[in-house]
Amino acid sequence: MQIEDWPSAKTTPALYRELKELDLLEHIAELEAFGYTVLPPDTVGPPEQHEAVKQAVLSLVSKRKGCAPEDLEALFSESQELFRFVLWDNPIFEKLVLNPAALGLIQWMGGTDCILSLCNAWIKGKGSARTSVHADWAQFDMPSMAVETYGANFNYVLTDYSKEDGGLAFVPGSHRWRRLPAIEEVEHWNENAVAVEANAGSMVIWGDHTWHGSYPKNTEGLRIMVLGMYNRAHMQTQEAYKETATAEALARNPLRFTRLMNTYHAFPWGKNGADYKRIMKGPQGYLSLFDTQPSGDRVRERPEYDYHTYDQSVGEAVKASMSGKPVNFIDHYKGRPGRAGTRKS
Ligand SMILES: O=C(O)CCC(=O)C(=O)O
């Protein structure tokens, strides 16, 4: 059928067209049916990219650990470690979180305005270390999951993955159960989850409903991976991107990067409510997966706000705007002229 920009479907037609252009529709079907999918290396990027990201990981890990790359294998014997907040360690990671195939499928699950929550490197050595089966759903106080995913993940596999290699493993179809596993289920699925078979350079993609973990690594060498976790835009991120994204980092990347950093979001606010004037200047509408144009001076880092001072002129604008006319609150916090916060600078 002809896919048109039907307003009722919001940004889905635009995303669907781009996913079709990338030949990813079968991957959407796998996500819907089984809760995860694997992108082959040539869909993710050229071999030089896989090698460059692997070298970037080895370099940052040896720097953080204070040892030579050759010593890492011995260091990670019988162990694994997540290296947090690597986005700013090397600009190569900025490009990675915008990877069109991965971001496209993640947007399918988390919305076209989803934001970056985590960018980590993960090293695992030979031995008994493993990750128990869990779901990435981080609303631990909510006993059941919403129909929609709140987050989605890519694991960029920089060494070959199999059960013997200590790779990821999934409980296919578990995304439909919409709950976290009980300890007895963790014990069962730790030994029965289906291991991913994937060559270095692949990306494994899934939403935060799907149960997954990893097996112990029985082969020589390190298992090396980079992950990106994305959340819905209203959520608190696990890592501090809104707070640390500089004007330079935003300027050198396309507009979708600014949205990933969430520097134009309404939350949090103080006595003057949301800074709608600024929100309206931020990236609007659907942002193409193929856009690589640097944003330049079209975007700015999040200003420092004075949350405590009430500005009467802002208050009057709020009064005038709350006239009793019907308001569409679904899009309300994405931008509405007429109100402004008080910026310190
Ligand atoms: O590779 C692993 O050990 C687990 C990965 C994982 O749980 C994740 O990325 O959410």
The ligand as an SDF file (V2000), in Angstrom:
LIG
                    3D

 10  9  0  0  0  0  0  0  0  0999 V2000
   26.3250   -9.3240   27.4650 O   0  0  0  0  0  0  0  0  0  0  0  0
   25.8850   -9.4760   28.5830 C   0  0  0  0  0  0  0  0  0  0  0  0
   26.4710  -10.1070   29.4380 O   0  0  0  0  0  0  0  0  0  0  0  0
   24.5380   -8.8760   28.9360 C   0  0  0  0  0  0  0  0  0  0  0  0
   24.1920   -7.6330   28.1740 C   0  0  0  0  0  0  0  0  0  0  0  0
   23.0200   -6.9270   28.7620 C   0  0  0  0  0  0  0  0  0  0  0  0
   22.3840   -7.3960   29.6660 O   0  0  0  0  0  0  0  0  0  0  0  0
   22.6170   -5.6240   28.2300 C   0  0  0  0  0  0  0  0  0  0  0  0
   23.2940   -5.0390   27.3850 O   0  0  0  0  0  0  0  0  0  0  0  0
   21.5340   -5.1530   28.6690 O   0  0  0  0  0  0  0  0  0  0  0  0
  1  2  2  0
  2  3  1  0
  2  4  1  0
  4  5  1  0
  5  6  1  0
  6  7  2  0
  6  8  1  0
  8  9  2  0
  8 10  1  0
M  END
$$$$
